[in-house]
Amino acid sequence: MSRTLVRRAAAGLGLALAATALSAAPASAAYGGQCGSGYSEVNKTSVSGGTVFLTYNNSNGRNCVVVERSSPGAAMNMDAALKRSDSEAWQTDPGNFTQYAGPVYLDAAGRCVDWGGVIGGEWVVRTGTNCG
């Protein structure tokens, strides 16, 4: 293999790894308290145009999911989704919203949960998390 081909392959691999690292970057937004008193952020993930927050209330054993836009604006398709990993039944809050979708609540103390959301047309889902 020529040196030029090796350099091009290495450069292409470097770009692919950089793109993967950027897309896996953690969400930087702060949870806004939409789930109510006693809920604390336990996980979050980025979705195009915002952040999906998973919260938990230690006193009642309930999880809550909220999808929040980075910048409020005209109403658009959004949804917040949450379920126990051992269940088929999703709790959701679909609609056209200007700032956030949810909150969506679920009793899941001691269980793994699947959670996620959508802004516009991009879904993000995390499965089998926060199992303790």
N, C-alpha and C positions, 0 to 999 in steps of 0.2 A: 504494500500500500504506500502511495507517495506521501511525503510530508504534508503537502497541501491538503490531501484528503483527510489525513489524521487531524490536522488543525481544524478543518471545517467540522468534522465529526465532534471534536472536543468542544468547539464553540457552540455547536447545536445542542449538545448535552448540557453545557453550562447554562444556556438560555432556558432550556426545559426545566432544569433544577431550580433556577431563579424564579420562573413562573410558578412552579409548584410551591415554593417557599412563600411567595407573595400571596397566593390564593389561600394558603393555610394559616395566614397571620391571624392572631386572635383579635376579636372585636375590641375596640377601644372605648366605646360609649359607656356611660354610666346608667345603671338602672334607675328609672324615674319614680318608683313607688306605686305603680298602677295597680298592683295586686292587693294593696292595703296594708294595714298595720300588722307587724309581726313577720312579714315576708322579707327574706334576705336573698340576694343573688347567690346562686350556687354554680351557675354555668352560663355561658353565653357564646354565641357564634355570629359571625357576620353573614349577612345576606345583602345582595346588591341593593344599595339605597338605605341600609339600616342595620339593625341588630335584633337578634332573637334572644330573649332573656328567659332563663329557667330559674325560678325562685322556690324557696321552701320555707314553711312555717313550722318551727320546732314544737310549738305548743299544740298544734292540731294535726300534724303529720300530713299536711296537704302541700302539693306542688302547685305552681302556677306558671303559665307561659304568657309572655307579652312580646309582640313584634312591634318595634318602634322605628319609625323612619328617622334618618339622619337630619332631614330638613322637612318640616311639615309643608304641605302644599295642596294642590287640587286632589280631590278624592280619587283613589286608585285601588285596584284589586289588592287586598291583603288578607292574610289568614294567620291565625295562631293555632297550633295543634299539639295535643298532649295525650299520651296513653301509657298504661302500664305495659312493659315489654311482654308480659305473659298474656296479654289481651288483644283482641282484634278491634275493640271499640275506641275510636279516636274521639276526643272532645275537641271541637273546633269553634272558631268564630270568624267565618268567612264574610266578606263584604267589601264595600268601597269606603275607605277611610282616609282622613287627611293627615293623621298623626300616628295612631297605633291601632293594632288589632289585639283583641283580648280584653281583659284577662280571661284565661281558660284555667279552671281549677280541677284537681284530681286528688283523691285520697290515695296515697301511694307510699306510706311509711314503710321503710325496710324493703322496698321493691325497686327494681330497675325501671327506668322510664325511657320512652321514646318521645322526642319532642322536636318541634321545628316551626317553620313559618314561611310565608311567601310575601314578597313585595313585588308588584307588577306581575311578571311571569316566572320569576326565579324562586324555586323552592330550595330550602336547606332543611335536612332532617338529620338528627343525631339519634342513634339507637343504642339501647342497652347501657345507659349512663346512670350515674348517681345512684348506685345500687345499695347504699347503706342506710 
